[in-house]
């Protein structure tokens, strides 16, 4: 730590800096300027309002939520389509197997009869 200073905040009707005492309006924003002189930290001025606003970090995601919902439904529909297609292919393969077993059995039966 380079330096530290304790101060007292009092609630009042005006904005005032008196040494290490700050008088502020309840619920108001203020900017406190400080200066470091050697190892000593001094408050130099106080101004009404938040002059150095801390903005949230930007993620670059300025897109519309509707686009994400459309993509969600499209991918869900695509997944369902693949599921149904695979189910139909499996069902078709099962019927082909059953049919081939029936045909083989019938051919075997016919060859045994003759």
C-alpha positions as CSV (number, residue, x, y, z in Angstrom):
1,X,0.0,0.0,0.0
2,X,1.3,3.4,-0.9
3,X,-0.8,5.6,1.3
4,X,-4.1,5.6,3.2
5,X,-6.2,8.2,4.9
6,X,-9.4,7.9,6.9
7,X,-12.2,10.4,6.6
8,X,-15.6,11.0,8.0
9,X,-18.8,11.4,5.9
10,X,-21.6,13.5,7.4
11,X,-25.0,14.0,5.9
12,X,-26.1,17.6,5.3
13,X,-27.8,19.9,2.8
14,X,-24.6,21.0,1.0
15,X,-21.5,19.4,-0.4
16,X,-18.5,20.5,1.7
17,X,-14.9,19.3,2.2
18,X,-13.3,20.3,5.5
19,X,-10.0,18.6,6.1
20,X,-10.9,14.9,6.6
21,X,-14.7,15.6,7.0
22,X,-17.0,15.3,4.0
23,X,-20.5,16.7,4.2
24,X,-22.7,15.3,1.5
25,X,-26.4,15.2,0.5
26,X,-28.0,11.8,1.2
27,X,-28.4,9.8,-1.9
28,X,-26.2,12.1,-4.0
29,X,-23.2,11.3,-6.1
30,X,-19.9,13.1,-5.7
31,X,-16.4,13.0,-6.9
32,X,-13.5,13.3,-4.4
33,X,-10.2,14.4,-5.8
34,X,-7.0,13.4,-3.9
35,X,-3.4,14.3,-4.2
36,X,-0.4,12.5,-2.9
37,X,2.5,14.5,-1.5
38,X,5.4,12.3,-0.4
39,X,3.8,9.6,1.8
40,X,0.8,11.8,2.7
41,X,-2.6,11.6,0.9
42,X,-4.6,14.9,0.9
43,X,-8.1,15.5,-0.4
44,X,-7.9,18.5,-2.7
45,X,-11.5,19.1,-3.8
46,X,-15.0,17.6,-3.9
47,X,-17.4,18.1,-6.8
48,X,-21.1,17.2,-7.1
49,X,-21.9,14.4,-9.6
50,X,-20.1,11.3,-10.7
51,X,-17.5,12.8,-13.0
52,X,-15.5,9.5,-13.5
53,X,-18.3,7.1,-14.2
54,X,-17.3,3.5,-14.0
55,X,-18.9,1.8,-16.9
56,X,-19.5,-1.9,-17.1
57,X,-17.2,-3.9,-19.3
58,X,-18.4,-4.3,-22.8
59,X,-18.6,-7.8,-24.2
60,X,-19.2,-6.8,-27.8
61,X,-22.5,-8.6,-27.7
62,X,-24.9,-5.9,-29.0
63,X,-27.1,-8.4,-30.8
64,X,-30.8,-8.7,-30.7
65,X,-32.4,-11.5,-28.5
66,X,-34.7,-12.3,-31.4
67,X,-31.8,-13.6,-33.4
68,X,-30.7,-15.9,-30.6
69,X,-34.3,-17.2,-30.2
70,X,-34.6,-17.9,-34.0
71,X,-31.3,-19.8,-33.9
72,X,-32.5,-21.8,-30.9
73,X,-35.6,-22.9,-32.6
74,X,-33.8,-23.6,-35.9
75,X,-31.3,-25.8,-34.2
76,X,-34.0,-27.5,-32.1
77,X,-36.0,-28.2,-35.3
78,X,-32.9,-29.5,-37.0
79,X,-32.1,-31.8,-34.1
80,X,-35.6,-33.1,-34.1
81,X,-35.5,-33.7,-37.9
82,X,-32.3,-35.7,-37.6
83,X,-33.9,-37.8,-34.8
84,X,-37.0,-38.5,-36.8
85,X,-35.0,-39.3,-39.9
86,X,-32.8,-41.8,-38.0
87,X,-35.8,-43.3,-36.4
88,X,-37.4,-43.9,-39.8
89,X,-34.2,-45.3,-41.2
90,X,-34.0,-47.7,-38.2
91,X,-37.6,-48.7,-38.7
92,X,-37.0,-49.3,-42.4
93,X,-33.9,-51.4,-41.7
94,X,-35.9,-53.5,-39.2
95,X,-38.6,-54.1,-41.8
96,X,-36.1,-55.0,-44.4
97,X,-34.4,-57.5,-42.0
98,X,-37.8,-59.0,-41.1
99,X,-38.7,-59.2,-44.8
100,X,-35.4,-60.8,-45.7
101,X,-35.8,-63.4,-42.9
102,X,-39.4,-64.1,-44.1
103,X,-38.2,-64.4,-47.7
104,X,-35.3,-66.7,-46.8
105,X,-37.6,-68.8,-44.6
106,X,-40.1,-69.0,-47.4
107,X,-37.4,-69.9,-49.9
108,X,-36.0,-72.5,-47.6
109,X,-39.5,-73.9,-47.0
110,X,-40.1,-74.1,-50.8
111,X,-36.8,-75.7,-51.4
112,X,-37.5,-78.4,-48.8
113,X,-41.0,-79.1,-50.2
114,X,-39.7,-79.7,-53.8
